[in-house]
Amino acid sequence: MRKKVILITGAAGEIGQALVHQLSEAEPDLILTLDLSDMPPDIAPLCTHIKGSITDKSLLDRLVSEYEIDVIFHLAALLSTRAEYSPVAAHQVNVEGTLGLLELAAEQSQWRGKPVQFIYPSSIAVYGMPDLETKAAHPRVQQWEWNNPTTMYGANKLYGEQLGTYYSRNYKQLAEKEPVKLDFRAVRFPGLVSAFTAPSGGTSDYGPEMLHAAAKGEPYACFVRPDTTIPFMAMPDGVKALLDLVNVPLSALSRTVYNVTAFSLSADDFRTRVLAAFPEAQITFEPHAKRQAIVDSWPMDADDQPAREDWGWQPEYDVERSFNDYLIPNIRARYAK
């Protein structure tokens, strides 16, 4: 008999580690993790880990033969900065890997006779605002506005949303027998900031990079202008959003994709808060023209009212609590060791 599991891809990353911690406290099902890297020693006992790639079809076939997959948290991705250096590899991981998992989930849904839940973290990188004037005139964007991403990562994520919506609503719509469709749910995250894992290649990482460099006593040159403003979220709220969404009844959802956000900060505001905690920190601004252009195409904030109305989304960490209760004390303790 196949074991019933929750599958987390990309589990060794920032969100994945935090998600495994949370799920292990309340979830009776086995947590199955998949990543190219080993799980950290403190996480490894909490899950059954498979080291490998989501693009490996033989590996996915093996998973299906051994496990009944009830929920998939698909976190594996090549992030925005890395994707620009390796766009073909990004497409293989972010699109082809996602498509393979969606097909796996669809097949599992048919076999089980009920939908597999497929939880997909998307990104504000799906937006592509044409210029700074437009960005300033429309500081809080709706989900359907300016979906013209300028990066491979953003294009991949937008297509991933559309693929998931197809598998959830229109899968094999011309088949004689109506198939059991999977249950796809996506959240568009702002820049996520973690106290416990180091930044790993996102274009919004200049904020957390400031914090980690300051705590280590290392100088940091921020790659965007001081006035650059985008939304951010503390990592605990990122995990909360995923767990809140997976637990809401499907009948309560009016869409498959939702914006979620917590607070917006300029790079200069971020620097000011870091300096308040680490007065000796050396933080300068040396904008990188191409990375700056990418961040300029992202909105200053995102309208997450549908998430608040449909499934009661509410961040627990505003900007004050994010810095004072979560980021500063935990990052300080991390590097004091």
C-alpha positions in Angstrom: 0.0 0.0 0.0 1.4 3.4 -1.0 2.1 5.8 1.8 0.1 9.0 1.9 2.4 12.0 1.8 2.7 15.8 1.5 5.4 16.6 -1.2 7.5 19.7 -0.9 9.8 20.4 -3.8 12.7 22.9 -3.3 12.5 22.0 0.4 16.1 23.0 1.2 15.4 26.6 0.3 14.2 29.5 2.5 10.5 28.8 2.4 10.9 25.0 2.3 12.8 24.8 5.6 10.3 27.0 7.4 7.4 25.0 5.9 8.8 21.7 7.0 9.2 23.0 10.5 5.5 24.2 10.6 4.0 21.1 9.0 6.0 18.7 11.2 4.3 20.2 14.3 0.7 19.6 13.2 0.6 17.3 10.1 0.1 13.6 10.7 1.0 12.6 7.1 4.5 11.9 6.1 6.4 14.9 4.8 8.3 13.9 1.6 10.9 16.5 0.4 12.7 16.8 -2.9 15.7 19.0 -3.6 19.0 19.0 -5.4 20.6 19.7 -2.0 20.7 17.7 1.2 18.3 19.0 4.0 20.1 20.8 6.8 20.8 18.6 9.8 18.2 20.2 12.0 15.5 19.6 9.3 16.4 16.2 8.1 14.8 14.2 11.0 11.4 15.9 10.3 11.0 14.5 6.8 11.8 11.8 4.3 14.2 13.4 1.8 14.9 12.5 -1.8 17.9 14.2 -3.4 17.2 14.9 -7.1 15.7 17.2 -9.7 12.1 17.9 -10.5 13.0 17.6 -14.2 14.0 13.9 -13.7 10.9 12.0 -15.1 12.1 8.7 -13.9 12.4 10.0 -10.4 8.8 11.4 -10.5 7.6 8.1 -11.8 9.3 6.4 -8.9 7.5 8.8 -6.5 4.1 7.9 -8.0 4.8 4.2 -7.6 5.8 4.5 -3.9 3.6 7.3 -2.6 0.0 8.6 -2.7 0.6 12.3 -3.0 -2.2 14.3 -1.2 -0.7 17.8 -1.4 2.1 19.3 -3.4 3.9 22.5 -2.3 5.9 23.3 -5.4 8.7 25.6 -4.2 11.5 24.5 -6.5 12.6 27.3 -8.9 15.6 29.1 -10.4 15.2 32.6 -9.0 15.2 35.9 -10.9 18.8 36.8 -10.9 20.1 33.3 -11.6 17.5 32.8 -14.3 18.8 35.8 -16.3 22.2 34.2 -16.5 20.8 30.8 -17.5 17.4 31.4 -19.2 17.2 28.0 -20.8 18.0 26.2 -17.5 15.4 28.4 -15.9 12.8 27.4 -18.4 13.6 23.8 -17.9 13.2 24.0 -14.1 10.5 26.6 -13.8 8.3 25.6 -16.7 9.1 22.0 -17.7 9.6 21.0 -14.1 6.3 22.6 -13.1 4.5 21.0 -16.1 5.8 17.5 -15.1 4.5 17.9 -11.5 1.2 19.2 -12.7 0.8 16.1 -14.9 1.8 13.9 -12.0 -0.8 15.6 -9.8 -3.4 15.2 -12.5 -2.7 11.5 -12.9 -2.8 11.1 -9.1 -6.2 12.9 -9.0 -7.6 10.4 -11.5 -6.2 7.4 -9.6 -7.5 8.7 -6.3 -10.8 9.9 -7.6 -10.4 13.2 -5.8 -8.2 16.3 -6.5 -4.6 16.6 -5.4 -3.9 20.0 -4.0 -1.2 21.8 -5.8 0.1 24.9 -4.0 2.3 27.2 -6.1 4.3 30.2 -4.9 4.3 32.8 -7.6 5.9 36.3 -7.5 5.6 40.0 -8.1 8.1 39.3 -10.9 5.0 38.5 -13.0 4.4 42.2 -13.2 6.1 44.5 -15.8 5.3 48.2 -15.3 6.5 50.2 -18.3 8.2 53.2 -16.5 8.6 54.9 -13.1 5.9 57.4 -13.8 3.4 54.6 -14.3 4.7 52.9 -11.2 4.3 56.0 -9.1 0.8 56.7 -10.5 -0.4 53.1 -9.7 1.3 52.2 -6.4 -1.1 49.3 -5.5 -1.7 47.0 -8.5 -4.5 44.5 -9.1 -3.7 40.9 -10.0 -4.6 41.3 -13.7 -2.7 44.6 -14.3 0.6 44.9 -16.1 1.2 41.2 -16.4 4.1 41.9 -18.8 7.2 40.5 -17.0 10.6 41.6 -18.2 12.5 38.6 -16.8 12.6 34.9 -17.6 11.7 34.1 -14.0 8.6 36.4 -14.2 7.6 34.9 -17.5 8.0 31.4 -16.2 6.0 32.2 -13.0 3.2 33.8 -15.0 3.0 30.8 -17.3 3.1 28.5 -14.3 0.0 30.2 -13.0 -1.7 29.8 -16.3 -0.7 26.1 -16.6 -2.1 25.5 -13.1 -5.3 27.2 -13.9 -5.7 25.1 -17.0 -5.1 21.8 -15.1 -7.5 23.0 -12.4 -10.4 24.2 -14.6 -10.0 23.0 -18.2 -7.9 19.9 -18.1 -8.7 17.6 -21.1 -11.9 19.5 -21.6 -12.7 17.7 -24.9 -12.4 14.2 -23.4 -15.6 12.0 -23.5 -15.4 11.4 -19.8 -15.0 14.4 -17.5 -11.6 14.0 -15.7 -11.0 14.6 -12.0 -9.2 18.0 -12.1 -6.5 18.9 -9.6 -6.9 21.7 -7.1 -4.4 24.4 -8.0 -3.9 27.4 -5.8 -1.2 30.1 -6.2 0.0 33.1 -4.2 2.1 35.9 -5.6 4.7 36.7 -3.0 6.5 40.0 -2.5 10.1 40.0 -1.5 10.5 37.5 1.4 12.9 38.2 4.2 14.2 35.4 6.4 16.2 35.6 9.6 17.3 32.0 9.5 18.4 31.4 6.0 20.7 33.5 3.8 19.4 35.2 0.6 19.8 32.9 -2.4 19.6 34.7 -5.7 16.5 36.8 -5.8 16.4 40.3 -7.2 14.5 41.5 -4.1 17.3 40.2 -1.9 19.0 43.6 -1.4 16.9 44.0 1.7 17.8 40.8 3.5 21.4 41.1 2.2 21.7 44.4 4.0 20.6 42.8 7.3 22.9 39.7 7.0 25.9 41.8 6.0 25.4 44.2 8.9 25.1 41.4 11.4 28.3 39.9 10.1 30.1 43.2 10.2 30.7 43.2 6.5 30.3 46.2 4.2 27.4 46.1 1.7 26.8 47.9 -1.6 23.1 47.9 -2.3 22.5 47.3 -6.1 19.4 49.6 -6.3 18.7 53.3 -5.7 17.7 54.5 -2.3 14.2 55.4 -3.5 13.5 52.0 -4.9 10.2 50.7 -3.3 8.7 47.2 -3.5 6.6 45.1 -1.1 8.1 42.8 1.4 7.0 40.0 3.8 8.6 38.3 6.8 9.2 34.6 6.2 6.8 33.4 8.9 4.0 35.2 7.0 5.0 33.6 3.8 4.6 30.2 5.4 1.4 31.3 7.0 0.0 32.3 3.6 0.7 28.9 2.1 -0.8 27.0 5.1 -3.8 29.3 5.3 -4.5 28.8 1.6 -4.1 25.0 1.7 -6.7 24.8 4.5 -9.5 26.9 3.0 -12.4 25.1 1.3 -12.3 25.1 -2.4 -15.8 26.5 -2.5 -14.6 29.7 -0.8 -12.1 30.6 -3.5 -13.1 32.9 -6.4 -9.9 32.5 -8.3 -6.8 30.3 -8.5 -4.2 33.0 -8.1 -4.0 35.6 -5.2 -1.7 38.5 -4.4 -0.5 38.5 -0.8 1.5 41.3 0.8 2.5 42.7 4.2 4.4 46.1 4.0 6.3 48.2 1.5 9.7 49.8 2.1 12.1 51.9 0.1 15.7 50.7 0.0 16.6 53.8 2.0 14.0 52.9 4.6 15.4 49.4 4.8 18.9 50.8 5.4 17.7 53.2 8.1 16.1 50.3 10.0 19.2 48.2 9.7 21.4 51.1 10.9 19.2 51.6 13.9 20.0 48.0 14.9 23.6 47.9 13.7 24.9 51.5 13.9 28.4 50.4 12.7 27.1 48.9 9.5 28.6 50.2 6.3 25.8 50.3 3.7 26.2 52.2 0.5 24.3 52.4 -2.7 25.9 51.3 -6.0 22.9 50.7 -8.4 23.4 48.0 -11.0 21.6 49.4 -14.1 20.2 46.1 -15.3 19.1 44.8 -11.9 17.7 48.2 -11.1 15.6 48.1 -14.3 14.1 44.8 -13.2 13.1 46.0 -9.8 11.7 49.2 -11.3 9.3 47.1 -13.4 7.8 45.6 -10.2 5.0 47.5 -8.4 5.4 49.4 -5.1 2.6 47.3 -3.6 0.0 44.7 -4.6 -3.7 44.7 -3.8 -4.4 41.6 -1.8 -8.0 42.3 -0.9 -9.4 39.2 -2.7 -7.2 37.0 -0.5 -8.4 38.9 2.6 -12.1 38.4 1.5 -12.0 34.8 0.2 -9.8 33.1 2.8 -9.2 35.6 5.6 -5.6 36.4 4.7 -4.0 38.8 7.2 -0.3 39.1 7.8 0.9 38.8 11.4 4.1 40.8 10.9 3.8 44.5 10.0 7.0 46.4 9.4 7.6 47.1 13.1 7.1 43.6 14.3 9.0 42.1 11.3 12.2 44.0 12.3 11.8 44.3 16.1 10.5 40.9 16.9 11.6 38.6 14.1 14.5 39.8 12.0 16.8 41.8 14.2 16.9 39.5 17.3 17.1 36.3 15.3 19.8 37.5 12.9 21.8 39.0 15.7 21.7 35.7 17.5 22.5 33.8 14.4 25.8 35.6 13.8 26.7 35.9 17.5 27.2 32.2 17.5 
